[in-house]
Amino acid sequence: MYNYKDIKSIHLEVTSKCQARCPMCPRRLQGGPLLDSLYLEEITIDLFKKWFPLDFIQQLNHVYMCGNLGDPMIAKDTMKIFRYMREVNPTMSLQMHTNGSGRTEKWWKELAELKVKIVFGIDGLEDTHALYRINTDWNKIIKNAKAFINAGGDARWDMLVFKHNEHQVEKCKELSDTLGFKGFSVKHTTRFKDGKLDVIDDSYNVTHTLLPSQKSLEMITPAKEAAEEFLPRINCKAKQDNQIYVGANGNVSPCCWLDLDWIPQHSQSRIDYMTKVNTIPNLLTQSMKEIFDSGFFNKISSCWSTTGLKECSRQCGTFDKLNEQFVERN
């Protein structure tokens, strides 16, 4: 059973806006034009206070800002929201995932003072990083990370590995240690079609091609087989963690995978979800308590032990088969 008072963690997409043009991000077509279906929304401090009552914030242990589409660094009121949460709940854990290529060094120092933990997505060294993190500046990211760490901030380096940067993993790990990062993670992706991804610009011209790392190559076939296998009974990680996800447009769901507004209308996962659940609650039309009282979460959780949901099966029902996707190196 999902209960309002049991929720201890929020995964929050404070904005769907981002300056980067990462080729595998669902905001754009292979790094090129923005998709027509993309919604551009942002949670202001006033909306945040309206959506999340004081008693709700006070019961939380953790808030993680990381969206399906946007970078929290871009949102106008990110600092105000973090400051407000720290005032209301001084002991809660606050965390943010970002490309780090924006704002001033002073802004990052303020985050450190608020004890916000930061995960920086840095995909290589200066010569390789922007081949995937297009429209970001490696040197600016490093300056911002230094400012944050030197102000006492707790930072982690996340590296997405491809063929073009896999030879730099150890050097990146060494640099992360030198700069004072408290963690370093290597990630491999299976989001390749035909073993490659052509990166395009706004005029649909191919600028370069991304190739998978050796580890990704080994994972692609098992990942495809796992995605095709339907396992109706799952053990939901979000429910285990007493977590909900809130999108920048106000959508509420157990996790980011079920915020279906970024999934194409014709996808099997979306059709399956709308057939079995048939609703996406939103904080613009209902309060948090009203969403819980509506039985929405219990309707989803009942599917996990009966008919199942395709997206839940794809993400959690097959997790053990891909448990080497994330490799901690610290």
Phi, psi and omega in degrees: 000137174265127176233143180309313185284350180273345184290127183240350185217141176235129168263113191243124170263100186283340177206153174257011182263147179201142179275344182280164181231050182299127188297337180261003179284139181288359178289328188231164174271101176052038179087357183266232185297148173296142179289144180298331183279355184292130172263138179248100183230163181208139179269117177276169178297324180293317177296318181301314180296326179288318184284327186241095181300159181305315182296329180289315179296322182293337180271353185280149172257338190203137171230128183240113177271109178193117186259172171289330191236327190244172177248123183301337176301331185284330186296139183298322188253018181304312181297319180297320180294315177298316181297319179297315179297320180295325178290319184284324183223084188297338187259353184290154176274129178242135184216151181217139174252133187207159171277344172074005186262055180190176180068175180264163177298327178299321180298317180291325177296322179296322177297320178298320180295331177276001180060043173270124177280138184240133170253115179265127174274102182234110191257059177124197178261187188303326185277345184240334189309311187280000174293330172255310180279066183297141179074023171239158186246111183302316182295322178293321178299314180297319177298316180294320178296318177300314180300318180295311182294317181293341176271007178098010184285149177264109185240149174231144179256120174254126181241120175271123190257132175234181178297324186287345181232003185294338178284352184256003185304311183294321178294323177294319178298316178297317179295320179299320177295316181298320183282342178100017174296142182269355178202154178218123182236139175255132178235141176240144184244150176250015183278056178239141174247127181061029173075014179199170174218116176280125179269133183238163175259187184294342178263011178069019175274136178286123180265323176194174184236133175265137178240147182289152172291169178299319179296319178298319178302321180289336185268338190301311181295311177301324180293320179295317179296320180294320181294331181277344181275128181260115178244098186296326183266116180233165174248099189293122180293321180299318179292321177301322182272003183053049186244149168231162177246136176234122180275165181296338178270002178097355178297142179237134180206170178297322182210173183295332181293335181262008170277086197283358181294342178263001178261133182308143182303327186271359183291149180297325180296318181290317179299317179299314181298311183292332177290319187267328183251317170063027175199145172234097184295150185220137183287351175285339183242343180222150174282166179301317180296320180296323179296317179292320181291340182288345182085007182304309184294323179291329177294318178294312184296330178293330177296328184294338180249004180231263186283334183080165174232133185302316182293322177294319178296318183295322185268321185247330180291341182242014187301319184299331181289339184241029187290357176264006181298322181251121184239111176285138180231056180209000000 
